[in-house]
Amino acid sequence: MNRLVNIVTVSFIIINTAYAQENCTVSVDALKGSYTGDCVDGKASGKGKAVGLDSYEGQFKNGFPEGSGTYTWADKSTYSGTFRKGSMDGKGEMRYTKISGADSVLTGFWKKNKFIGAYEKPFTINDRSGKVNKVDVMLIRKGERAGSININSSQMSSVSNYNANGVIPTITDVQVVTGQYISKTASNISKTAVIRLQQMIFPFRARFIYSSGEIVDITFNEQADYEVNVVLL
């Protein structure tokens, strides 16, 4: 009798699980067909696999691909990476399948299904010392012919000692961590010291050392012309 009860219980669990998956909603039309995996409140949530015109295997949330997973289109092209609300969003690799020849691979970062580049951000301010009040970095121009960095350095007018002794904050050393620059020029414009780096090899990361000992550490990821404004206390 106990064995019969156990068989009936197991059978009920299997049937109930299958019923739950059949009624587990996948919210992307191209993935509607069959679904196996975790389900919460009638929606695909957790780890699962959906197969329709296209297929997807990975993490779901509220019926949408969310988190890490692999999406395969009907033409066998694939994207492996991160998703947000059903869209490619974050770091990933797109592999376009070709009928003849090698597949084309695009690796980098995506935002709402659009490729934004090999890096998530064109630049990163890694560090700055205590008397550096502000660092503004602007990407001026992208392209193969781009590749320069202008660094404009000044002091806050309320605490500047320029009027007292004529001192302008200047960069005395550029410590290259990654990449390369070929030429460097320096000049003074009014109360601002300007250093221009040219013929860059990117990604370029450097620590810019001021005469006062202050430090600004910046990584420039994309090949471009940049304008940097540094204000010291």
C-alpha positions as YAML, in Angstrom:
chain: A
units: angstrom
residues:
- id: 1
  name: MET
  ca: [0.00, 0.00, 0.00]
- id: 2
  name: ASN
  ca: [2.79, 2.43, 0.94]
- id: 3
  name: ARG
  ca: [4.57, 1.68, -2.34]
- id: 4
  name: LEU
  ca: [1.38, 2.49, -4.25]
- id: 5
  name: VAL
  ca: [1.03, 5.78, -2.39]
- id: 6
  name: ASN
  ca: [4.63, 6.68, -3.19]
- id: 7
  name: ILE
  ca: [4.13, 5.91, -6.90]
- id: 8
  name: VAL
  ca: [0.96, 8.01, -6.98]
- id: 9
  name: THR
  ca: [2.76, 10.89, -5.20]
- id: 10
  name: VAL
  ca: [5.72, 10.81, -7.57]
- id: 11
  name: SER
  ca: [3.40, 10.64, -10.56]
- id: 12
  name: PHE
  ca: [1.46, 13.65, -9.26]
- id: 13
  name: ILE
  ca: [4.67, 15.68, -8.82]
- id: 14
  name: ILE
  ca: [5.81, 14.85, -12.38]
- id: 15
  name: ILE
  ca: [2.42, 15.69, -13.87]
- id: 16
  name: ASN
  ca: [2.15, 18.88, -11.80]
- id: 17
  name: THR
  ca: [5.66, 20.02, -12.85]
- id: 18
  name: ALA
  ca: [4.92, 19.36, -16.51]
- id: 19
  name: TYR
  ca: [1.64, 21.27, -16.21]
- id: 20
  name: ALA
  ca: [3.40, 24.20, -14.55]
- id: 21
  name: GLN
  ca: [6.00, 24.39, -17.34]
- id: 22
  name: GLU
  ca: [3.36, 24.16, -20.06]
- id: 23
  name: ASN
  ca: [1.64, 27.15, -18.44]
- id: 24
  name: CYS
  ca: [4.83, 29.10, -17.73]
- id: 25
  name: THR
  ca: [4.79, 32.26, -19.83]
- id: 26
  name: VAL
  ca: [7.74, 33.38, -21.95]
- id: 27
  name: SER
  ca: [7.23, 37.02, -22.91]
- id: 28
  name: VAL
  ca: [9.40, 37.18, -26.06]
- id: 29
  name: ASP
  ca: [7.29, 36.22, -29.09]
- id: 30
  name: ALA
  ca: [10.17, 34.57, -30.99]
- id: 31
  name: LEU
  ca: [10.79, 32.27, -28.00]
- id: 32
  name: LYS
  ca: [7.21, 31.13, -27.49]
- id: 33
  name: GLY
  ca: [6.82, 27.41, -28.09]
- id: 34
  name: SER
  ca: [8.22, 25.13, -25.42]
- id: 35
  name: TYR
  ca: [9.78, 26.02, -22.09]
- id: 36
  name: THR
  ca: [11.58, 23.93, -19.51]
- id: 37
  name: GLY
  ca: [12.98, 25.39, -16.33]
- id: 38
  name: ASP
  ca: [12.12, 27.45, -13.28]
- id: 39
  name: CYS
  ca: [8.78, 29.20, -13.04]
- id: 40
  name: VAL
  ca: [7.47, 31.82, -10.61]
- id: 41
  name: ASP
  ca: [3.84, 33.02, -10.61]
- id: 42
  name: GLY
  ca: [3.27, 31.59, -14.08]
- id: 43
  name: LYS
  ca: [6.27, 33.30, -15.66]
- id: 44
  name: ALA
  ca: [9.68, 31.96, -16.63]
- id: 45
  name: SER
  ca: [11.99, 33.02, -13.79]
- id: 46
  name: GLY
  ca: [15.31, 31.49, -12.86]
- id: 47
  name: LYS
  ca: [17.25, 29.10, -15.05]
- id: 48
  name: GLY
  ca: [15.51, 27.70, -18.11]
- id: 49
  name: LYS
  ca: [15.35, 27.06, -21.83]
- id: 50
  name: ALA
  ca: [12.78, 28.40, -24.30]
- id: 51
  name: VAL
  ca: [12.44, 27.21, -27.87]
- id: 52
  name: GLY
  ca: [10.30, 28.87, -30.53]
- id: 53
  name: LEU
  ca: [11.33, 30.42, -33.84]
- id: 54
  name: ASP
  ca: [14.52, 31.32, -31.93]
- id: 55
  name: SER
  ca: [15.87, 29.70, -28.77]
- id: 56
  name: TYR
  ca: [17.39, 30.91, -25.51]
- id: 57
  name: GLU
  ca: [19.02, 29.12, -22.62]
- id: 58
  name: GLY
  ca: [20.03, 30.90, -19.45]
- id: 59
  name: GLN
  ca: [18.54, 33.12, -16.77]
- id: 60
  name: PHE
  ca: [14.97, 34.45, -16.92]
- id: 61
  name: LYS
  ca: [13.02, 37.00, -14.90]
- id: 62
  name: ASN
  ca: [9.29, 37.72, -15.25]
- id: 63
  name: GLY
  ca: [9.22, 35.87, -18.60]
- id: 64
  name: PHE
  ca: [12.17, 37.72, -20.14]
- id: 65
  name: PRO
  ca: [15.83, 36.75, -20.57]
- id: 66
  name: GLU
  ca: [17.55, 38.50, -17.66]
- id: 67
  name: GLY
  ca: [21.10, 37.88, -16.51]
- id: 68
  name: SER
  ca: [23.52, 35.63, -18.38]
- id: 69
  name: GLY
  ca: [22.53, 33.32, -21.22]
- id: 70
  name: THR
  ca: [22.82, 32.39, -24.88]
- id: 71
  name: TYR
  ca: [20.31, 33.46, -27.54]
- id: 72
  name: THR
  ca: [20.26, 31.61, -30.88]
- id: 73
  name: TRP
  ca: [18.42, 33.01, -33.89]
- id: 74
  name: ALA
  ca: [16.79, 30.93, -36.62]
- id: 75
  name: ASP
  ca: [19.82, 31.51, -38.89]
- id: 76
  name: LYS
  ca: [22.06, 30.00, -36.13]
- id: 77
  name: SER
  ca: [23.70, 33.32, -35.23]
- id: 78
  name: THR
  ca: [24.22, 33.53, -31.46]
- id: 79
  name: TYR
  ca: [24.76, 36.03, -28.68]
- id: 80
  name: SER
  ca: [26.29, 34.89, -25.40]
- id: 81
  name: GLY
  ca: [26.39, 37.42, -22.61]
- id: 82
  name: THR
  ca: [24.14, 39.45, -20.35]
- id: 83
  name: PHE
  ca: [20.52, 40.46, -20.87]
- id: 84
  name: ARG
  ca: [18.15, 42.96, -19.29]
- id: 85
  name: LYS
  ca: [14.37, 42.76, -19.81]
- id: 86
  name: GLY
  ca: [14.86, 40.62, -22.90]
- id: 87
  name: SER
  ca: [17.45, 42.87, -24.56]
- id: 88
  name: MET
  ca: [21.19, 42.38, -24.99]
- id: 89
  name: ASP
  ca: [22.57, 44.65, -22.31]
- id: 90
  name: GLY
  ca: [26.11, 44.47, -20.92]
- id: 91
  name: LYS
  ca: [29.14, 42.47, -21.95]
- id: 92
  name: GLY
  ca: [28.74, 39.79, -24.59]
- id: 93
  name: GLU
  ca: [29.86, 38.12, -27.79]
- id: 94
  name: MET
  ca: [27.83, 38.10, -31.00]
- id: 95
  name: ARG
  ca: [28.68, 35.41, -33.52]
- id: 96
  name: TYR
  ca: [27.17, 35.94, -36.98]
- id: 97
  name: THR
  ca: [26.92, 32.68, -38.92]
- id: 98
  name: LYS
  ca: [28.04, 32.82, -42.55]
- id: 99
  name: ILE
  ca: [27.04, 30.31, -45.23]
- id: 100
  name: SER
  ca: [30.59, 30.27, -46.54]
- id: 101
  name: GLY
  ca: [33.78, 31.28, -44.80]
- id: 102
  name: ALA
  ca: [34.52, 31.91, -41.14]
- id: 103
  name: ASP
  ca: [31.88, 33.26, -38.79]
- id: 104
  name: SER
  ca: [32.06, 36.96, -37.88]
- id: 105
  name: VAL
  ca: [32.53, 37.66, -34.16]
- id: 106
  name: LEU
  ca: [31.81, 40.94, -32.38]
- id: 107
  name: THR
  ca: [32.85, 41.20, -28.72]
- id: 108
  name: GLY
  ca: [32.20, 44.12, -26.41]
- id: 109
  name: PHE
  ca: [29.34, 45.93, -24.70]
- id: 110
  name: TRP
  ca: [25.68, 46.28, -25.65]
- id: 111
  name: LYS
  ca: [22.86, 48.59, -24.59]
- id: 112
  name: LYS
  ca: [19.23, 47.82, -25.45]
- id: 113
  name: ASN
  ca: [20.30, 45.51, -28.31]
- id: 114
  name: LYS
  ca: [22.75, 48.07, -29.75]
- id: 115
  name: PHE
  ca: [26.51, 47.53, -29.83]
- id: 116
  name: ILE
  ca: [28.19, 50.47, -28.05]
- id: 117
  name: GLY
  ca: [31.83, 49.43, -28.47]
- id: 118
  name: ALA
  ca: [34.67, 47.33, -27.19]
- id: 119
  name: TYR
  ca: [34.49, 49.17, -23.86]
- id: 120
  name: GLU
  ca: [31.54, 50.04, -21.67]
- id: 121
  name: LYS
  ca: [32.84, 53.59, -21.22]
- id: 122
  name: PRO
  ca: [35.25, 55.56, -23.46]
- id: 123
  name: PHE
  ca: [37.22, 56.68, -20.39]
- id: 124
  name: THR
  ca: [37.54, 55.99, -16.66]
- id: 125
  name: ILE
  ca: [38.82, 58.27, -13.90]
- id: 126
  name: ASN
  ca: [40.66, 55.73, -11.76]
- id: 127
  name: ASP
  ca: [41.94, 57.95, -8.96]
- id: 128
  name: ARG
  ca: [42.70, 61.50, -7.90]
- id: 129
  name: SER
  ca: [44.45, 62.88, -4.83]
- id: 130
  name: GLY
  ca: [42.87, 65.00, -2.12]
- id: 131
  name: LYS
  ca: [43.54, 68.49, -3.48]
- id: 132
  name: VAL
  ca: [42.14, 67.73, -6.93]
- id: 133
  name: ASN
  ca: [38.73, 69.38, -6.73]
- id: 134
  name: LYS
  ca: [37.30, 68.34, -10.11]
- id: 135
  name: VAL
  ca: [38.19, 66.26, -13.17]
- id: 136
  name: ASP
  ca: [36.02, 66.61, -16.29]
- id: 137
  name: VAL
  ca: [36.77, 64.41, -19.32]
- id: 138
  name: MET
  ca: [35.07, 65.03, -22.66]
- id: 139
  name: LEU
  ca: [35.33, 62.93, -25.81]
- id: 140
  name: ILE
  ca: [35.65, 65.42, -28.66]
- id: 141
  name: ARG
  ca: [36.03, 63.22, -31.76]
- id: 142
  name: LYS
  ca: [36.26, 59.52, -32.58]
- id: 143
  name: GLY
  ca: [37.92, 57.95, -35.59]
- id: 144
  name: GLU
  ca: [41.09, 56.53, -37.05]
- id: 145
  name: ARG
  ca: [42.65, 59.98, -37.38]
- id: 146
  name: ALA
  ca: [41.85, 60.90, -33.78]
- id: 147
  name: GLY
  ca: [44.32, 60.38, -30.99]
- id: 148
  name: SER
  ca: [45.16, 63.36, -28.80]
- id: 149
  name: ILE
  ca: [44.59, 64.46, -25.21]
- id: 150
  name: ASN
  ca: [44.48, 68.07, -24.03]
- id: 151
  name: ILE
  ca: [44.82, 68.50, -20.25]
- id: 152
  name: ASN
  ca: [43.90, 71.94, -18.94]
- id: 153
  name: SER
  ca: [44.92, 72.58, -15.32]
- id: 154
  name: SER
  ca: [43.79, 75.50, -13.15]
- id: 155
  name: GLN
  ca: [43.11, 76.41, -9.53]
- id: 156
  name: MET
  ca: [39.87, 77.42, -7.85]
- id: 157
  name: SER
  ca: [39.69, 81.21, -7.97]
- id: 158
  name: SER
  ca: [38.62, 81.47, -4.32]
- id: 159
  name: VAL
  ca: [41.78, 79.79, -3.05]
- id: 160
  name: SER
  ca: [44.16, 80.34, -5.96]
- id: 161
  name: ASN
  ca: [47.58, 81.69, -5.10]
- id: 162
  name: TYR
  ca: [48.18, 82.73, -8.70]
- id: 163
  name: ASN
  ca: [47.72, 86.43, -8.01]
- id: 164
  name: ALA
  ca: [50.09, 86.23, -5.04]
- id: 165
  name: ASN
  ca: [53.07, 84.51, -6.63]
- id: 166
  name: GLY
  ca: [52.18, 83.76, -10.25]
- id: 167
  name: VAL
  ca: [52.10, 79.96, -9.74]
- id: 168
  name: ILE
  ca: [50.07, 77.93, -12.21]
- id: 169
  name: PRO
  ca: [49.49, 74.21, -11.43]
- id: 170
  name: THR
  ca: [51.54, 72.27, -13.96]
- id: 171
  name: ILE
  ca: [52.00, 68.58, -14.77]
- id: 172
  name: THR
  ca: [55.65, 67.68, -14.25]
- id: 173
  name: ASP
  ca: [55.46, 63.97, -15.08]
- id: 174
  name: VAL
  ca: [53.29, 61.61, -17.12]
- id: 175
  name: GLN
  ca: [53.64, 58.04, -15.86]
- id: 176
  name: VAL
  ca: [52.30, 55.76, -18.60]
- id: 177
  name: VAL
  ca: [50.68, 52.56, -17.32]
- id: 178
  name: THR
  ca: [49.15, 51.28, -20.58]
- id: 179
  name: GLY
  ca: [49.54, 52.44, -24.17]
- id: 180
  name: GLN
  ca: [51.83, 55.10, -25.57]
- id: 181
  name: TYR
  ca: [52.12, 58.71, -26.76]
- id: 182
  name: ILE
  ca: [54.70, 59.98, -29.24]
- id: 183
  name: SER
  ca: [54.79, 63.73, -28.63]
- id: 184
  name: LYS
  ca: [54.04, 66.15, -25.79]
- id: 185
  name: THR
  ca: [53.78, 69.94, -25.80]
- id: 186
  name: ALA
  ca: [53.12, 72.36, -22.95]
- id: 187
  name: SER
  ca: [51.88, 75.94, -22.82]
- id: 188
  name: ASN
  ca: [50.24, 78.49, -20.52]
- id: 189
  name: ILE
  ca: [47.03, 80.30, -21.40]
- id: 190
  name: SER
  ca: [45.99, 82.98, -18.90]
- id: 191
  name: LYS
  ca: [45.81, 81.16, -15.54]
- id: 192
  name: THR
  ca: [45.63, 77.71, -17.13]
- id: 193
  name: ALA
  ca: [48.47, 75.29, -17.90]
- id: 194
  name: VAL
  ca: [47.88, 73.08, -20.95]
- id: 195
  name: ILE
  ca: [49.61, 69.82, -21.86]
- id: 196
  name: ARG
  ca: [48.85, 68.17, -25.22]
- id: 197
  name: LEU
  ca: [49.66, 64.51, -25.87]
- id: 198
  name: GLN
  ca: [49.54, 63.34, -29.49]
- id: 199
  name: GLN
  ca: [49.91, 60.23, -31.64]
- id: 200
  name: MET
  ca: [48.38, 57.99, -29.02]
- id: 201
  name: ILE
  ca: [48.17, 54.23, -28.83]
- id: 202
  name: PHE
  ca: [44.95, 53.19, -27.08]
- id: 203
  name: PRO
  ca: [43.84, 52.03, -24.62]
- id: 204
  name: PHE
  ca: [45.97, 54.61, -22.83]
- id: 205
  name: ARG
  ca: [46.27, 54.90, -19.05]
- id: 206
  name: ALA
  ca: [48.52, 57.35, -17.26]
- id: 207
  name: ARG
  ca: [49.15, 58.98, -13.89]
- id: 208
  name: PHE
  ca: [49.52, 62.73, -14.31]
- id: 209
  name: ILE
  ca: [51.77, 64.13, -11.57]
- id: 210
  name: TYR
  ca: [51.59, 67.82, -10.64]
- id: 211
  name: SER
  ca: [54.40, 70.01, -9.27]
- id: 212
  name: SER
  ca: [52.51, 70.15, -5.96]
- id: 213
  name: GLY
  ca: [52.49, 66.34, -5.73]
- id: 214
  name: GLU
  ca: [48.82, 65.93, -6.69]
- id: 215
  name: ILE
  ca: [47.90, 62.97, -8.91]
- id: 216
  name: VAL
  ca: [45.18, 62.28, -11.49]
- id: 217
  name: ASP
  ca: [44.91, 58.72, -12.88]
- id: 218
  name: ILE
  ca: [42.82, 58.29, -16.05]
- id: 219
  name: THR
  ca: [42.26, 55.48, -18.56]
- id: 220
  name: PHE
  ca: [41.26, 56.45, -22.13]
- id: 221
  name: ASN
  ca: [39.78, 53.33, -23.72]
- id: 222
  name: GLU
  ca: [38.58, 54.40, -27.16]
- id: 223
  name: GLN
  ca: [40.68, 55.96, -29.90]
- id: 224
  name: ALA
  ca: [39.55, 59.57, -29.89]
- id: 225
  name: ASP
  ca: [40.47, 63.19, -29.19]
- id: 226
  name: TYR
  ca: [39.85, 64.10, -25.53]
- id: 227
  name: GLU
  ca: [39.63, 67.33, -23.56]
- id: 228
  name: VAL
  ca: [40.40, 67.09, -19.84]
- id: 229
  name: ASN
  ca: [39.81, 69.93, -17.37]
- id: 230
  name: VAL
  ca: [41.42, 69.57, -13.93]
- id: 231
  name: VAL
  ca: [40.74, 72.03, -11.12]
- id: 232
  name: LEU
  ca: [42.97, 71.96, -8.04]
- id: 233
  name: LEU
  ca: [42.34, 73.49, -4.63]
...
